[in-house]
């Protein structure tokens, strides 16, 4: 378990996540997606997820425009999308992320703009 986190965003697209026990630094492109699990966020980078106590809103405000909130519990990095359907987004690592029906049109528009 990781204690409450403090977030910082830097111009060079480096995200620093500070907890009481550890400091994590990521480039935006290293993060595949962020998942909300209870009161914790799981930051998926292709290795073991990093767990931090924070809100999805805090993380959403921290990351850049390459990220899209496709569901109340998920924030995806559009650089790592392999494909999508009406109800799921498939990431480069094969993980399927739920795509909210209400956010489908906004996602398609944002993803087409991103491409």
Order of alpha helices (4+ residues) and beta strands (2+ residues): beta-beta-beta-beta-beta-beta-alpha-beta-beta-beta-beta-beta-alpha
